[in-house]
C-alpha cells in the first residue's frame, strides 16, 4: 500500500503539482501587481475592522481564526521537522517561496469564494471552491469531484494526521497510551463539531490567538538563547536551497530537487494556499468592508502568519539547537521539535510541545471538519441531513489516526491534498478574470477615499451567476470610516 501511494505521490507532486502551484501563483502575483507586497499593510487595516458578524455569517476575524486553526497544526511543528530531515535546511527557503507566491493565490480563491457564496436551508452562508465551480464555471460535476476530495482529505485523512501527532507527542512527553489519547480527542472534538459552524468559529476565535502567541514567545526565547548562531542558520538555509552546500559532493541536482519538493509539499500542507480549503471559511464570513475582495486580504494574511511566522519559528528552533547535527537514534517528526526545545529549556520543553501540538492539532481537527461540512451541504443541495454521518466518520478517523503509523498517514494526506489542489487550481485559473475585475473595483474605491462596497448591479455578467439575495441586499448603515 505504501509503495502504491509513494508512486502516485511522485507522479502528482514531482511532475504536475509543483509546477502548477508555482506557475499559477506567479501568474496571479504578476496580474495583481504583486498585491501581497504592495498592499501588505492593508491586510492589517482590514483585520482591525473584522469583529462584526450578522445573522447569516460569522465575523471575518472568526473566519480568519477558523482558517488559521486548520493551517496552524502539525504542518507547523511535525511538518517542518519532516521537511528538514527529508529535504535538508534548503526546504525552509522553498517553504518561504511557496508562501509568498501563495499569498496571491489565496487572495484570488478567497475573493471568489465570497462572491459565489450561498445560504443553506438554515440561512447560514456556505461557499468555497465547489460553489464557485458550480456557479462561476457552470460545472457542478467539478464541484462534486472537489467536494469528495475535500471530505476525504479534510473530513477524514487530515484529522487522522492531526490525531497521530497528538498521540506521538503525548507518548513522548507523558508516556500516555494512544488509545486513551484518541478517546479523549473524540469526546472533546465531538462536543464542538456537533455544535456546528458557529460553535467551531467561537472556539477558534478564543484558542488560536492565545496558542500562536504563546508558541512564538517561547520560540523567540530559544532563538535569543542561540542568537549568535542565527546568521549561520540563515546562510545554511540559502546555500542548501541552491545546492551550494552539496557542491563539494557533486550531489547538487539531487539536493536542490529534494529541498524544493519537500519545501513545497510541506509549505502547501501548512499554509494551504491554492488547496481550496481556506475559501470554505472565507465564504462563511459577513465581510467588512462589504466587498468580496476584503476576505481575499484577510485570508492572504493567514498564509503569511502560518508559514512566514510560525513555521519559520519552528525551523529556527530546530536548526539553531543543532539537534539535527547528531540526532540520537531513529527519531522523526514531532520528536525532533521536542528535543530541540528541550535542549534549551530542559525537560519541560518536551511537555510544552506536547501541549502546543494538542491545541494546534485539536483546533485543526474541528476546522477541518467545518470545511468538510460545507462541502457535504453542497453535495446535498444545501440540505444538512447528512451531517450526522459525516461527524461520526470524522471522529472515527480521529481514533484511527491516534492508533496508526505516521508514514502511511502522511503519504495518504499528501495524495488527497494533491488531488484537491489540482482541481481547485484549474478552477481559479479559469475564474481569475472575475477576481481581477473585483480587485480593480475595490482598489479604485479606496483611491477615491471611499469605504469599498460591492454593487452587483454594475456587473450584470456576474450578477446572473451569483445567488439571488446575496449581494443585492442593502447593507446596514456603515460607520463613516476609511480602511487604509
Secondary structure, DSSP 8 states (H G I E B T S, - for coil): -HHHHHHHHIIIIIIIIHHHHHHHHHHHHHHTTSHHHHTHHHHHHHHHT-----SSSEEHHHHHHHHHHHHSSHIIIIIHHHHHHHH-THHHHHHHHHHHHHHHHHHHHHHHHHHT-EE-TTS-EE-SHHHHHHHHS--HHHHHHHHHHHIIIIIIIHHHHHHHHHHHHHHHHH---HHHHHHHHHHHHHHHHTT-HHHHHHHHHHHHHHHHHHHHHHHHHHHHHTHHHHHHHHHHHHHHHTTTTTGGGT-HHHHHHHHHHHHHHHHHHHH-TTTTSHHHHHTTEE-SSSSHHHHHHHHHHHHIIIIIIIIHHHHHHHHHHTTTTT--SS--THHHHHHHHHHHH-THHHHHHHHHHHHHHHHHHHHHHHHHHHHHHHHTTT--TTHHHHHHHHHHHHHHHHHS-HHHHHHHHHHHHHHHHHHHHHHHHHHHHHHHHHHHHHHHHHHTT------GGG-HHHHTTS-TTSSSS-----------
